[in-house]
């Protein structure tokens, strides 16, 4: 049998006086709970890279330091080669204009010191020295073969100077991915070791090793891609330089071979005219 208990009116008024406060307290608690994860997510997102580094082992940190040094060296080479190739191209164009406008070999030889970055100036100096040893600086060359050999030697030396340290870019481009892969393998090994130590397949057990593997892989790709692109571009520029040097060497040797014909065109076996483009250095 149920019994009913009467509540005094004064008690009802007391409870009704406190009921408007309860919803406000609940709303405040819910807002605080919703704001706490958001703040935690923002802070973790900003420090995710630092956390990944802190979770990495000594092998991964060593791989990252090695890749950082390789990246710094590759970018130094890239900027150095860009500057060197630009100077060589500009000076070669200027030297060709001087070479084709000059009237005597001595004029060109005196101006080569102003075009030192140009490989064409180096080829001209070598051929001109061989020409002077053969003829004393006057008249047509007696034998064109030594001049051709001098041009080939100078061309090879000029290209070697342009190629200096360029193989390091190819080495960095090909080896950085393998170095990063080594860090990846060691990270996976660390992840399996943590999994075996924990005894259960939990995210906390494998997360440090997986993050270590991913960060080394990304670093290896970041270092290898710019170095590979730069090496291919510089190799193409070197082929252009080699073609230009060969063309200039043929033009120079043809001019030296034409000295007798130009000298005899004015009348018989007289000396070459001084106003010719590549004439001997003596007055008519």
HUHUCOR-V561372 format. One record per backbone hydrogen bond with DSSP energy under -0.5 kcal/mol. NH is the residue of the N-H (numbers start at 1). CO is the residue of the C=O. Records with the same first field share a line. If there is no record, write none. Layout:
NH: CO ; CO
//
This chain:
6: 4
12: 8
13: 9
14: 10
15: 11
16: 12
17: 13
18: 14 ; 15
19: 15
21: 18
22: 18 ; 19
23: 19
24: 20
25: 21
26: 22
27: 23
28: 24
29: 25
30: 26
31: 27
32: 28
33: 29
34: 30
35: 31
36: 32
37: 33
38: 34
39: 35
40: 36
41: 37
42: 38
43: 39
44: 40
45: 41
46: 42
47: 43
48: 45
51: 47
52: 48
53: 49
54: 50
55: 51
56: 52 ; 53
61: 57
62: 58
63: 59
64: 60
65: 61
66: 62
67: 63
68: 64
69: 65
70: 66
71: 67
72: 68
73: 69
74: 70
75: 71
76: 72
77: 73
78: 74
79: 75
80: 76
81: 77
82: 78
83: 79
84: 80
85: 81
86: 82
87: 83
88: 84
89: 85
90: 86
91: 87
92: 88
93: 89
94: 90
95: 91
96: 92
97: 93
98: 94
99: 95
100: 96
101: 97
102: 98
105: 279
108: 104
109: 105
110: 106
111: 107 ; 108
112: 108
114: 111
115: 112
116: 113
118: 115
122: 118
123: 119
124: 120
125: 121
126: 122
127: 123
128: 124
129: 125
130: 126
131: 127
132: 128
133: 129
134: 130
135: 131
136: 132
137: 131
138: 135
148: 144
149: 145
150: 146
151: 147
152: 148
153: 149
154: 150
155: 151
156: 152
157: 153
158: 154
159: 155
160: 156
161: 157
162: 158
163: 159
164: 161
166: 163
168: 165
169: 166
170: 166
171: 167
172: 168
173: 169
174: 170
175: 171
176: 172
179: 175
180: 176
181: 177
182: 178
183: 179
184: 180
185: 181
186: 182
187: 183
188: 184
189: 185
190: 186
191: 187
192: 188
193: 189
194: 190
195: 191
196: 192
197: 193
198: 194
199: 195
202: 200
205: 202
206: 202
207: 203
210: 206
211: 207
212: 208
213: 209
214: 210
215: 211
216: 212
217: 213
218: 214
219: 215
220: 216
221: 217
222: 218
223: 219
224: 220
225: 221
226: 222
227: 223
228: 224
229: 225
230: 226
231: 227
232: 228
233: 229
234: 230
235: 231
236: 232
237: 233
238: 234
239: 235
240: 236
241: 237
242: 238
243: 239
244: 240
245: 241
246: 242
247: 243
248: 244
249: 245
250: 246
251: 247
252: 248
253: 249
254: 250
255: 251
256: 252
257: 253
258: 254
259: 256
262: 258
263: 259
264: 260
265: 261
266: 262
267: 264
268: 264
270: 267
276: 273
279: 103 ; 276
281: 137
282: 280
//
